Amino acid sequence: MICKETFNEIIQNAKHCKYSSLRYIELNDCMNSDILHNSKGLVILHDKSQLPEIIYFAVDEFNTVINAINEMPSNKLRLHFVPNEYVARLKEIGFSEWGEYVDFWNENLSHTSANFVSIGRLEYLSKEECKEASLLSRRCKLQSRGFEGESQEWFIEWLDENEVIVQRKGSEIAGFCCVSIYNDGTTLWIREIAVDLAFQGMGYGKCLMEQAIKYGVDNGATKGFLAADILNENAIGLYHKYDFHRKGADSELQMIRM
């Protein structure tokens, strides 16, 4: 298991690499990884606790990652932040595109929320409900490319520092939205929205978006951020209605081998 001291060393070694999937990672994301390489300009981690297993990397030569993959006994692997110029090479060894995520920004949350008529009282997930939220999340698996759902433990850890807004239908959770405030309190992050299959098409996604924006404004955020797969047209259409628009041409390409 990777400790905090080793993690800090890894981040320093990865800092100026040309290709990296470690720029936005936290210790909790990779703490169960095996360290294959950890030196300045060359970091490769192999997390076998995930399914598919994940390769984290920070390298100047991406062929180093491909060589490491070719030496691994495991066939089921996933890579994040794949450089576009190596997509064809990865396809040659059995990988396919798993998702391509782009950033969407709302630069004026207050302006957007001024148009809301009535959003109701915000309700939040309790730690006792994390198992229910996880099951809902897993039922939505692959409704968008790359979305696998979250574990009960993931929700418990998220609630340690953040919130999950919920919409209920009677005693059931119909949908949820994971929210966080960062950048010194200026920015709302909408991490994830999911509506149970049984309740889709009933307006719960719209309610969750409006409540998330209200949560951001109430907590002092002036702008908001979220990410979506470029092929998830239904979600992107909803985000556009709430003034979230793509910013820049950058994207995060994920590839998987099953």
Phi and psi in degrees as a GROMACS rama.xvg file:
@    title "Ramachandran Plot"
@    xaxis  label "Phi"
@    yaxis  label "Psi"
@TYPE xy
-82.0849  126.221  ILE-2
-88.9784  171.466  CYS-3
-61.9167  -40.5678  LYS-4
-62.5395  -45.2209  GLU-5
-65.6957  -39.5569  THR-6
-59.7093  -44.1762  PHE-7
-61.5597  -37.8732  ASN-8
-65.1881  -42.1573  GLU-9
-59.4331  -46.3274  ILE-10
-63.1287  -38.8103  ILE-11
-65.0819  -42.5172  GLN-12
-66.107  -27.8966  ASN-13
-88.6443  -7.90919  ALA-14
-55.0824  -44.5009  LYS-15
-113.141  22.001  HIS-16
-73.6403  149.352  CYS-17
-67.5312  -41.3347  LYS-18
-119.374  128.105  TYR-19
-153.094  137.892  SER-20
-109.85  15.5369  SER-21
-108.43  3.85655  LEU-22
-68.2862  -31.2183  ARG-23
-117.529  19.5134  TYR-24
-89.5735  151.217  ILE-25
-112.236  162.719  GLU-26
-55.9467  -42.2517  LEU-27
-61.2028  -26.6005  ASN-28
-70.1568  -33.0727  ASP-29
-126.518  10.349  CYS-30
-64.217  -20.2609  MET-31
-93.9545  8.50597  ASN-32
-77.6947  150.194  SER-33
-85.4406  139.117  ASP-34
-92.2006  111.395  ILE-35
-87.7121  -37.6327  LEU-36
-145.607  140.5  HIS-37
-152.773  85.5747  ASN-38
-143.904  167.039  SER-39
-59.6794  120.831  LYS-40
86.5979  0.12768  GLY-41
-150.657  104.326  LEU-42
-132.233  125.991  VAL-43
-136.693  123.64  ILE-44
-117.865  146.595  LEU-45
-126.956  108.947  HIS-46
-97.6706  100.418  ASP-47
-86.6908  -2.12  LYS-48
-80.6746  -13.5874  SER-49
-94.162  159.481  GLN-50
-134.664  114.223  LEU-51
-64.8469  159.02  PRO-52
-64.6629  146.925  GLU-53
-110.232  137.117  ILE-54
-105.947  118.39  ILE-55
-99.2214  143.419  TYR-56
-147.84  155.493  PHE-57
-150.665  107.151  ALA-58
-143.67  159.865  VAL-59
-93.3964  -24.759  ASP-60
-120.269  110.826  GLU-61
-67.6708  -23.1645  PHE-62
-59.4646  -23.7515  ASN-63
-61.2045  -39.1188  THR-64
-66.3377  -44.9859  VAL-65
-61.8104  -40.7361  ILE-66
-63.173  -40.3904  ASN-67
-64.1251  -40.854  ALA-68
-61.9843  -42.3346  ILE-69
-64.8905  -19.9752  ASN-70
-93.2348  -3.97691  GLU-71
-87.0617  139.987  MET-72
-72.7725  -25.0752  PRO-73
-73.9122  140.359  SER-74
-98.0692  -25.4854  ASN-75
-94.9411  104.448  LYS-76
-136.601  157.648  LEU-77
-137.329  143.34  ARG-78
-128.608  138.313  LEU-79
-109.921  158.195  HIS-80
54.8146  49.4573  PHE-81
-74.8448  128.053  VAL-82
-67.6133  135.528  PRO-83
-58.2562  -32.7928  ASN-84
-71.7165  -8.32805  GLU-85
-112.192  8.78912  TYR-86
-61.5491  -47.5196  VAL-87
-61.2236  -40.8414  ALA-88
-64.4081  -40.3732  ARG-89
-68.8589  -34.9309  LEU-90
-63.6051  -32.6435  LYS-91
-62.8427  -27.4117  GLU-92
-106.455  24.0315  ILE-93
100.032  3.94436  GLY-94
-86.2605  153.505  PHE-95
-135.631  162.438  SER-96
-70.1005  133.334  GLU-97
-108.264  -23.8539  TRP-98
171.065  152.266  GLY-99
-133.354  111.497  GLU-100
-102.902  134.303  TYR-101
-122.374  156.318  VAL-102
-89.6564  138.398  ASP-103
-122.913  135.103  PHE-104
-126.02  142.43  TRP-105
-112.496  117.756  ASN-106
-88.2419  -5.40184  GLU-107
-150.136  82.0166  ASN-108
-61.9568  -37.1669  LEU-109
-62.3954  -40.7298  SER-110
-62.2402  -42.8908  HIS-111
-65.4872  -45.9696  THR-112
-69.0427  -19.3688  SER-113
-64.3176  -19.5677  ALA-114
-90.8198  -3.40153  ASN-115
-73.8644  137.899  PHE-116
-89.9358  -58.7552  VAL-117
-153.704  120.086  SER-118
-111.715  -3.29463  ILE-119
77.3075  175.184  GLY-120
-77.9257  133.682  ARG-121
-72.4185  132.317  LEU-122
-118.258  147.615  GLU-123
-123.183  149.896  TYR-124
-68.5112  137.015  LEU-125
-97.5486  161.866  SER-126
-64.4354  -26.5893  LYS-127
-69.3971  -17.8991  GLU-128
-99.5476  6.22283  GLU-129
-64.3058  -34.0675  CYS-130
-65.095  -43.2368  LYS-131
-62.4862  -42.0347  GLU-132
-63.7604  -39.3771  ALA-133
-63.7326  -43.5678  SER-134
-63.2568  -41.8852  LEU-135
-59.7382  -46.6482  LEU-136
-57.899  -44.6713  SER-137
-68.8109  -29.3731  ARG-138
-68.3936  -19.9581  ARG-139
-93.2895  8.42069  CYS-140
-53.4455  131.816  LYS-141
64.5134  16.7822  LEU-142
-66.7126  -25.7117  GLN-143
-127.075  144.657  SER-144
-52.5602  133.583  ARG-145
85.6996  -11.2432  GLY-146
-85.8344  118.005  PHE-147
-111.52  -4.71379  GLU-148
85.3221  168.888  GLY-149
-121.702  154.153  GLU-150
-83.6797  165.346  SER-151
-59.663  -40.3701  GLN-152
-63.7441  -35.6635  GLU-153
-61.8455  -45.259  TRP-154
-64.2859  -40.1055  PHE-155
-60.9018  -45.42  ILE-156
-65.9127  -39.379  GLU-157
-60.5865  -41.0224  TRP-158
-70.6741  -12.729  LEU-159
-62.7092  -31.1289  ASP-160
-132.122  -7.658  GLU-161
-133.558  -168.93  ASN-162
-130.666  157.61  GLU-163
-126.874  113.243  VAL-164
-79.1868  137.753  ILE-165
-124.545  149.302  VAL-166
-111.67  135.248  GLN-167
-116.125  148.832  ARG-168
-120.395  98.6296  LYS-169
65.5724  -125.892  GLY-170
-91.4907  -3.25633  SER-171
-94.5961  150.189  GLU-172
-83.5609  117.541  ILE-173
-85.8384  -30.0406  ALA-174
-168.736  166.098  GLY-175
-145.447  161.151  PHE-176
-141.31  119.258  CYS-177
-85.7171  124.61  CYS-178
-128.439  152.816  VAL-179
-150.744  152.572  SER-180
-114.185  126.76  ILE-181
-140.239  -167.781  TYR-182
55.3825  53.9948  ASN-183
57.02  34.2227  ASP-184
84.3082  5.70412  GLY-185
-91.6871  -18.7399  THR-186
-127.114  130.931  THR-187
-88.9536  129.233  LEU-188
-108.747  116.905  TRP-189
-92.0498  99.073  ILE-190
-76.0079  -37.8208  ARG-191
-166.266  136.448  GLU-192
-126.021  134.461  ILE-193
-145.6  138.077  ALA-194
-121.55  131.373  VAL-195
-55.6693  143.817  ASP-196
-53.0807  -37.14  LEU-197
-69.1778  -16.1338  ALA-198
-120.254  10.1494  PHE-199
-72.5145  148.642  GLN-200
83.1633  8.70612  GLY-201
-109.141  6.17242  MET-202
93.5982  5.14091  GLY-203
-68.8085  -35.7639  TYR-204
-62.792  -42.6399  GLY-205
-60.2736  -46.0563  LYS-206
-61.4353  -40.7641  CYS-207
-66.5423  -39.3275  LEU-208
-61.2046  -46.5628  MET-209
-66.5133  -38.7915  GLU-210
-69.8505  -34.2704  GLN-211
-64.3035  -43.572  ALA-212
-64.1888  -42.049  ILE-213
-61.5406  -41.5974  LYS-214
-58.3659  -44.4381  TYR-215
-61.7962  -47.8707  GLY-216
-61.5772  -44.4969  VAL-217
-62.6231  -25.8481  ASP-218
-100.872  14.6799  ASN-219
90.9297  0.971598  GLY-220
-73.155  139.319  ALA-221
-102.582  -22.9346  THR-222
-136.041  165.617  LYS-223
-135.809  154.392  GLY-224
-136.917  144.477  PHE-225
-155.218  166.519  LEU-226
-127.662  148.492  ALA-227
-147.888  151.52  ALA-228
-69.132  139.119  ASP-229
-64.2944  -18.2137  ILE-230
-94.889  -1.98361  LEU-231
-85.6201  72.6679  ASN-232
-64.564  -36.7867  GLU-233
-62.8713  -45.567  ASN-234
-65.5679  -43.3957  ALA-235
-63.5389  -37.5644  ILE-236
-60.1985  -40.591  GLY-237
-65.2884  -42.7233  LEU-238
-63.7815  -39.5347  TYR-239
-59.9933  -37.8192  HIS-240
-62.0234  -24.1779  LYS-241
-108.954  28.2096  TYR-242
66.3324  24.8312  ASP-243
-95.8338  119.239  PHE-244
-130.662  151.757  HIS-245
-61.6863  138.747  ARG-246
-124.574  110.105  LYS-247
84.0629  173.557  GLY-248
-100.289  -5.01375  ALA-249
-68.1048  150.054  ASP-250
-148.048  162.487  SER-251
-111.277  110.808  GLU-252
-92.1068  127.94  LEU-253
-111.16  140.898  GLN-254
-129.667  153.132  MET-255
-140.264  147.797  ILE-256
-127.419  120.283  ARG-257
